[in-house]
Amino acid sequence: MAIEWIIYDLLKAAVAGAAAGAVISLLMLYWEDICVWFQARSHLVLGTPENVAFSLQQRINNGNYRSIYGVFDTWGNRVVESKAVISSQVDSRPAAIHRDDELVIIRS
């Protein structure tokens, strides 16, 4: 099974389960906020080839966006750390990155 599908299935389960209560609500999700989050956790990906960074963005029924970004351990098939955000808008950079795919994997 491709790593993208494993991550996607795990994240969907997390959002549907207990992790859904830990979602941050924003009016706008900015690219800079995502970059700062990943920069603070670069040690989880750099030099650890089994870990990949990911970003998942979905449009939900009420018109808002659900964005989850984090680090996934491909050997252990688990999310190492992630952040979930619900926003009414997403700035142009994350919107462009997710134009063709809900899930984007970033390998170091």
Phi, psi and omega in degrees: 000135180295145182301327180299319181289324178297311179299314182301313180296318179296319180292321177298319178294319180295318181293322180287337184261216187297329182296340180298333178286345183260024182276136177267136178257133180225156171285321183219133174263120183259144178305319181300322179296320178295315180299316179298318180299312181293321179299322179290345181240018182300330179297339179283341183248314183293128179079004177234086189298339180282346179263136176233149174273149180216160174218129178237130180225127181229146172270124183260170190306326183277006179093349177282174178249139170252118180240130176231127176228149184179199182236132182240133177270109184287337178280318181269354182050053180215154174279123180283311178203144180207166176224134179245135183224136170252129180219154177278340178218157175231134182290173193296327184292307176296327177298318179293319180297325182261013182303318184260339184219138174295322184250128177238129179254132179243115180259143181280000000 
